[in-house]
Amino acid sequence: MSYTKCMSNWTIKIEQLSATEKLGLLEELWDSLARTPEAIPMTAAQRDELDRRLDDLEREGPIGIPWKEVLDRIQGRAE
């Protein structure tokens, strides 16, 4: 990958990365953020929406179609 570590900072020349390298870097960043979700700030509106959705889930239970069923339907159309 086209980046170098200088002391505690990363210097990345994004324009020199291939699409595959950019996706790999993006995945590493996403995984890093996912390890500490509590460190990601949310606005009051985002917190309210999350609370509303969690309340709906508790009240109504999960809704939707299981992923396996969706996949089976898609694969059934291709045959």
Residue, then its C-alpha position, 0 to 999 in steps of 0.5 A: m500500500s502507498y502510505t508511510k508511517c511518520m512518528s504517530n501520524w500516517t501520511i497517505k497519498i490516496e490518489q496513488l492507491s489502487a481501487t483495491e487498496k482504497l477499499g482495503l484502507l476503507e475497510e480498516l478504518w471502518d473496522s477500527l471505528a466499529r471496535t469503539p462505537e461509543a466513541i462515535p459522536m451522534t447528534a441529538a436528532q440521530r440519538d432520538e431516531l435511534d431510540r425511536r427505532l429501538d422502541d419500535l423494535e421492542r414493541e413490534g418485534p423484528i420485521g422484514i424478510p430473513w436474509k436466507e429467504v431473500l437470497d433464495r428468492i434471488q437465486g430462484r429467479a436466476e434459474 
